Amino acid sequence: MSTAPHPAGAPSSQTRKATASGWIGSVLEYYDFFIYATAAALIFPQIFFPSTDPTVGIVASLATYGVGYVARPIGAFVLGHWGDTKGRKRVLVLCMFLMGFSTLAVGLLPTYAQVGMLAPVLLVLLRLIQGFAVAGEISGASSMILEHAPLGRRGYYASFTLQGVQAGQILAAAVFLPLAHFMPADAFNSWGWRIPFLLSFGVIVVGYYIRREVEETPVFEAGQAKTALQRAPIPTAFAESGANMLRVALGSLMNVIPVVTTVFGAAYAVQPQYGVGFHKDVYLWIPVLGNILAVLIIPHVGALSDRIGRRLPMALGCVLSGLLSFAYLYAISIGSVPLAIIMSLLMWGVVYQGYNAVFPSFYPELFPARTRVTAMAISQNFGTMLTALLPALFTAVAPPGSTSVPVVVGSITLAITVISALAIWSARENSRLRTEDLGQPDAQPVPAAQYEASRLAALAMKRA
């Protein structure tokens, strides 16, 4: 374990480049991922899964959304290994190319009316590639930013990874808004929905240009000398960090909140079979407004976690957002657009960010550098996968026409968020450990006075 004091220094140019790379990369990748989610709720039931039973079409479409999450653990094993053996930079570039080309291909797919069952088969295949690709994004970007950031500011800089995710969701919905509003319904269902997918070509060009400018982190390069461990990060991660991987998997069940907000909530609000009947472009504004508020709040919550620690804001964010899910679903059930917007702003835009803004620093801080991307990718994506089939489950237990949606779906959501909070609270607080000491069981935190001096010095130099 290192005993040398960690110097309080200004964020380096590589800190800024790594943060920008993580932010923009997350914007672009999650734009791709969530335009699929939006289309799965609004468009795909009609054009890829037509059925005389409306429930079948909705369940089938939302299940293909879940398939992307099922592929994530597979991608986590492959891309996590790549990130810990070949480098954080290489895995992020690879993720970008896979996501960009698979999303572009969705925009070129024939529909069920044109080629029959081949259409949904191809859609599922491309969704699998999307899920595989996105599996390495958060863990790779968070690790790269964290390892470039100065002591006392890791929470702040790592939070930009998730700010980029929220911005990507804003972009995904915002692209659909003018199309859904101004295009005739027949034209939108025929070809207008393809436009957001075809625009993903920009992901490939812009993403590669940005990410090639970032250097590998000093922590990763220092670990390259340990070739025996670097060749086998997966078994090493399970052997050394199995308990923390379980904590991350359970904590990642918090993905239930974005599922309720942007996936099931969309189907619940706009499908006429539920008897709610929000107009599509009206509903699309709800997650957009929530995400705009989240983008503003995330860096402040990340900075707060540098002052008070990671666990408290995360645990509170889990439980309170679970409680607010009842009110959010109730607002949709009574068809109140203003109340639905207010509840979205509170649940998604504010409270959930206690968890969302902090996990990009909290999770990688649980693991040593030699297995960091692997351990975080596998455990986070496994937990996320478990929430992926929830939209289909919610639709099955509270089918179209049911009046029990707020109570049934809200209860399931709250139970899941409590499990996540307990898992997070049981973990060690590592915010005051030096970066080179992370993941070492016997590592001692920097004394409080020294840590605060480092945090304030880094903050002052950033402002200067």
N, C-alpha and C positions, 0 to 999 in steps of 0.2 A: 504494500500500500504506500502510496506517495505521502510524504510528510512535509514536503516543501509547501510554503504558503502559495496560494493561487494569487497572482498579481491582479490588482484592480486596474483594468485598462479599458480603453475605449473600444467599442465595437469595431472590428477590423473591416476592411473593404470586403473580405470574404464572408464575414458575418452578414453584411448587407446583401451581397450577391446570393448567398445561400437562402436568406429569408425571401428575397424577391423570387428566386427560382421556385422555392416551396410554395409561395403564395400563388404565383401565376400558373405554375404547373397544376396546383389543386383546382384553380378556377377552370382551366381548360379541361382537365380530366373529369371533374365532377359536372361540368356543363354536359359533357357527353353522357355521363352516367344518368343524370337526372332528366335529360330530354327523353330518354327511354322511359323513365318512371312516369313522366307526365303523359307521354303517348300511350303507355300501358293502361293508364286510368281513363283517358279521354277518347282515344281513337282506336286502339288495337282490338278491343272487344268486337267492334263492328266489321273491321276489314280483314282480320286474321283469324277470328274465332266466331264466325256467325253461327247462331243456334236459335232454335225456336224457344228455348228456355233462357231468358236473359241472365239468370243466375249462373248458368254454365259458362256463358261467354265471359262474364266478369271474372269468375273464379279462374278460368283458364288463362286469361290475359294477365291477371295479377300473379298467377303461379309462374309465368315466364319471367316476370320481374324478379321473383324469388330465385329462379334458376341462376341468375347472375351472382347472387350471394352464395349459392351452393358451390359455385366454382371458385369462390374466393379462398377457401382453405388450401385448395390445390395450388393456386397461384402463390399463396403465402409460403408454402414449402419450397417451391421452385425459386420465386423471386427473393424470398428472405435469404435463402442459401446464397443466391447470386450477390445480394447486397452485402453480405458479410464476408464473402470470399473475393469478389471482383471489384466491389466498391459501391458506395451509395450513388455516385453520379451515374454509373453505367446502368444500374437497375432503374433509375428514374427516367432515363432516356428510352430504355426498352419499354417501360410502361406506357410512355407517351405514344410511341409508334403503334403498339398493339391496340390501344384504346382508339386512337385516331382512325385507323383503317377499318376496324370493326364497326365503328359508329357510322362512318361514311357508307359502308356496305349496307347497313340497315335502310338508309335512304334510297337505295337502289333496288330493294326487294320487290318482287311481284306480290300481289295480294292473293288471298284465298280464292277470290272469284276468277283469277287468271290462271293459277296453277294448282289449285286444290290444296291438299295436305302438305305439299312441298313447301308452301309459304310459311306455315308455322314452324315446320322443322328447321328451315334455314334461319328463322327468327331466333329460335332457341339456341342454335349453334353460335350465332353471333353474340347472343347474350352471354353465353358461356365464355367466349373470348373476352368480352367486356369485364366480366367478373374476375377472370384470371388476371387481367391487366391491372385493374384498380387495386388488387390485393397488396401490391408493393408500394403504392403511392404514399399513403399516410405514414407508414412505418419508416420508409426510406427518407421522405422529406423531413419528418420530425427528427429523425436521428441526425441528419445532416445539419439542420439548423441548430439543434441542441449542442452538437459537438463543436460548432463554430462560435457559439454564444459565450459571453463572459459570465462569470459567477455572479449570481444575484439578479440576472436578467434572462435566465433561460426560459422561465415561464412566459415572459413578454414576447420574446422572439419566436418561440415555438408556437405560440397561439396564432401566428399569421398563417400557419398551415391550415387551420380550421376556418380562419377568416376567408381564405381562398375557397374553401369548400362551400361556404355560405354564399359567397359572391358567384360561384359557378351555378348554384341553384337559382339565384336571382336572374342570371343571364339565361338559364334554361327556360324559366317561366316567362321572362320578358320577351324572348323570341317568339313564344307562342301567342302572347297577348295580341299584338296587332294582327296576326294571322287569324286567330279565332274571332276577333272583333270585326275586321273589315272584309274578310273573304266570305263569299256565300258558303253555306254548309256543305253543299255538294262538291264544290271545288276544294275546300279544305280537306274533306274526307278522301277525295280522289288523289290530289297531288300536293296540296299545300302543306300537309304534315311532313312531307319529305324535306322541305327547305332547311329546318334546323339541323337535320342529320347531315345534309350535304355541306353545310357550313363548317363541319368538323374538319374539313381539309386544312383549315387554318390552324388547328391543333398541332398538326404534324410540323408545319413550317415554323410557327412562332415558338412552340415548345422546344424544338431542337435548338433553335438559335439562342434561347435563354439559357438552357441547361448546359450547353457546352462551355459556358463561361465560368462555371463554378468548379473550384478545385476540390479534391478529396480532403476530408477533415484530418487534422493532425492526429487525433485519437485513432482513426482507422489506419493511417499510414504507419503509426508506431506499432500497431498490432500485427502488421504484415510479417514481422519477424517471427511470430509464433505460428509457424506454418502448420504444425501438427494439429492445433486446435482450429485453425482457420479452415482446414479441409473438411471438418465435420461439425459445423455449427448446429445442426439440427439435434443430434443426440446429446451434444454438450448442453444445449439450451434446456432440454427436458431434464437432464441429470442435475444441472446446477440451479435451475430457476423454475422447476415445475410448479411450485406453490404460487409463485408470482404470475406465472402464465395462466393458472386457473383463476387468479384474481382478475387479471385483465380480461379473460374470456367472460367472466360473470359481469364485470363492469361494462363490457361492450354490449351487453343486452340493452343498454340505454338507447340503442338504435331504434327501440320501440317508439320513441317520441317522434323522430322524423318519419317513421312509417305511418304513425297515426296522423301526422300533420299533412304530409305531402303525397302519400300514396292512398291509404284507405280513406282518408278524409276527402280526397278528390273524388274517388268513386262514390262515396256516401253522399257527397254534396250535389254531384251533377247527374248521377244516373236517375232517370225518372222513376225507375222501379222502387226506389227507396221512398218516393213521395216527397222529396225535399225540393229538387228541381232548381238548384242554383244555376244560373247561366254559366257556361264554361269560362268565359273571359272574366266574369265577376269573381268566380272562385279562384282563378289563377292569381288574382291580386292578393289573396289572403296570405299564402306563403311568401310571396314577394315582399310584402310589407314587413312580415316577421323577420325575414332574412336581412332586409335593409337595417332594421334595428339591431340584429345580431352582429352584423358587420361593424357597426359603430361601437358595440359594447365589448366584443371579444378581446381586443388588446388591453382594455382597462381591467378586465377580469384576469387575464394572463399576468399583468403587472401586479394585481392584488395578490395573486398566488405566490409571487416572489416575496411579498411582505408577510403574509400570514400562513403560508404553507399551502399545499395542494389539496389535502384531504377534505378540509371543511367546506370550501366552495363546491367541490365535486359532490359530496354526500348531500348537501342541501339542495343542489341543483337537481339531483336524482329524485328525491322524495317530493319536492314541491312541484316539479313538472308533472310527475305522476298524478298528483292530486288535481292539478289544473286540467288534466285531460278530460275529466268528467264535465267540467264547465264548457270546454271547447266543443266536445261532441254534442252537448245539450244545445249549444248555440246553433249548430248546424241543424239539429233535429227540429228546431222550431222555425227554421228558415230565416233567422235574424243575421243579416250580413254585418251590421255594425257590431253586434255582440261577438260574432265569430271572429271578426278582425281584432277586437280588443283582447279576446282570450288567446288568439294566436300570438299577439304582441307580447302578452305576459308569459305564456307557457313556452313558446318557441323562441321569441326574440330576446327575452330577458332571463327567465329562471333556468331554462335548459342550458344556457351558456355557462352557468357555474360548472357544469360538467364538461361541456363541449370545448370551451376555451382552454381548459387546463389539462385534459388528458394527453395532448401532444407533448407535454413536458413530463407529466406524472408517469405515464407508461414507460417511455424509454429510460427514465431515471431508475427504473426497477432492475435493469439488466446491464451486464458488463458489455463493453464495446464489441468484443469478439463475437457475441451472439445477439446483439441488440436488435438488428433488423429482423432476424429470423424469429426470435422469441416474441417480439411485439406483433409481427405480421401474422404468425400462426394463431396466437391466442386471440388477438383482436378480431381477425376475420372469422375464426370459428364462432366466437360469441355473436358477431354480426350475422353470420349465417343462420343461427338459431332464430333470429327475429325476422328472417327474410320471408318465411312462409306465413307470417302473421296476417298480412292482408287477406290471403285466401282463408285462413282460419276465422278471422273476424267476420268475413262474409258468410262463412258456413254457420257460425253460431248465432249471428245476428243478420239473417238474410234480408234481401230486399222486401220492403213492406213491414219489417219488424219495428216495433216501438221501443225495444229494449236496448238499442245500440249504445246510448250513453252509459247505462249501468253496466252492461255486460263487457263491452270493450274497455270502458274506463277501469273496471275492476281488474281485468287482466293486465292492463297497462300499469296500474299502481303496484300490483304485486311484483311485477318484473323490476320496476324502478327501485323498490325496497331491497330486493336481492342485490342489485348493482351497488346500492349505497353501502350495504353491509360488507360486501367484498372489498370495496375501496377503503372503507374505514379500517379494515383489518390489516392493510398493507403498511409498510414502513414509510415515514415521511423522509424523503431524500432531497428536498429542495436545497438544503444547506451543505450537501456533500460536494466536493470538488468533482469536476467532470471526469477526471481520470480515476476517481475512486468509486464511481457509480457501479452498482452490482456486486460490490465486495461486502460480505456480511459483517466483517469486523471494522469497516471504515467508520471513522468518527467525523461528525459534522464540524464544519468550521465554527469557531466560537461566535456567539451571536453578535458581539461588537464588531469583530472582524468582517463577518458576513455583511452586516448593515453598512459598514464603511465601503466595502467593495461594491455593493448594490448602488449606493448613492454616488460613488465615484463614476461608475459606468453610466448612470443616468445623467449625471452632470456633463460628462464628455459627449454623450449623444446629443444633448441639447445644444452644446457649444458647436 
